[in-house]
Amino acid sequence: MPCPVVAHVPVDNYPCYNVDMKTIQITIEDTLLEKLDEFLDGQSRARSAFIRDAIATTLRKKKHELLLEQDAEGYRLHPETEDELPDPETMYWGEEEDFSKWEKP
């Protein structure tokens, strides 16, 4: 994954290093670190790159979950009325497909 930054310098076998990055220290169990190293063995990215990606993925997932919760709460507080719901008889459901031509597995 390319770095979304302006200044790049190769560091730790990672294709780029953002000069705006901070170096941090973390505590991790030996067994978890061993599993990470085994997983990364032979890959071109370093521990720090993997951890950055994992953090970014987790944060995106949590933000998505929060937005879904907020959306559900909005519908709970302000449910759709009958006149807001689409009429299934007049909705466009796409072209009808002929399933008889499908091959069975």
N, C-alpha and C positions, 0 to 999 in steps of 0.2 A: 504494500500500500504506500503510495507516494506521500511525502509529508506536505501538508497544506500550509507551507510557510514560505517566507521570502528568502532567508539565508540558509543555505544547506552546507554542512560539512560532514563527511563520512565519519561515523563514530561507532565502535562496538559492532562492526559488521552490519550495521543498519544503514540503509542507503542514504539517510540524511539525519541531521541533527539540527534542530531549531535553536538558534542562539537565545531565544526567549525561554528555553526549557530550564527547569531547576533540577538539581541533583538532590535526591532524598535518600534516606536510609529507612529500610523496612525490616521487620522481624518476621521470619518465616520458619516453619518447622523443617527439620532436616529431610524428613521423608517427602514433604511436598516439594522442596527444592530439588531433590533427586528425581522425582517424577517429572518436574519441569525440564530439567536437564536432559533426561531420557527422551522426552517428547521433542525437544529442540535439536537433538543430536542429528547432524547432517543437514539441518536447515540453515538458511543464510541469515536468519534474524537472531538477535541476541535476546537475552532474558529481559532487558529493559524494554525492548520493542514489543515483546509479547505481553508484558505486564501493562504497558501503555495501551495496547490494543484491547486487552481484557477490561481495563478500567473504562475506556471509551465505550465499548460495547455494553457494559453493565449500566453505565450512565444513560446511554440512549434507550436501553430497555426499560429502565426505571422511569424515564421521562415519558415514554410511550404508555406505560402502565398508569402513570398519574393522569395523563390526558384522557385515557379510557375511563378511569374512575370519575374524573370531572365531568366527562360527557354523560356517563350513566347517572351521576348525581343531578345534572341539569335536567335530564329527562324524568328523573324521579320527582324533582321539585315542580317541573312544568311539563307534565305528560302531553303527548300529542292529542289533539281533539279529533273526533271522527272526521270533520271536514278537512283536516290537515293530512290524513292518511290517504295514500293513493288508492284508486279504485282498481282492484286486480283485473276486472273485466276490460278496462280501457287501457291498461298499461301495456307498453311494448315489451315483450319478453324475448325478443330476438327471433331470428329465422328458425322455423321448425326444422329439425334435422331428421333425416331418414336413418334410423339406427339399424334397419334391417341389412344395410350394406357393411356394417362393422364386422370384422372378423372376430371370432371367439378365440380366447387364448388357449 
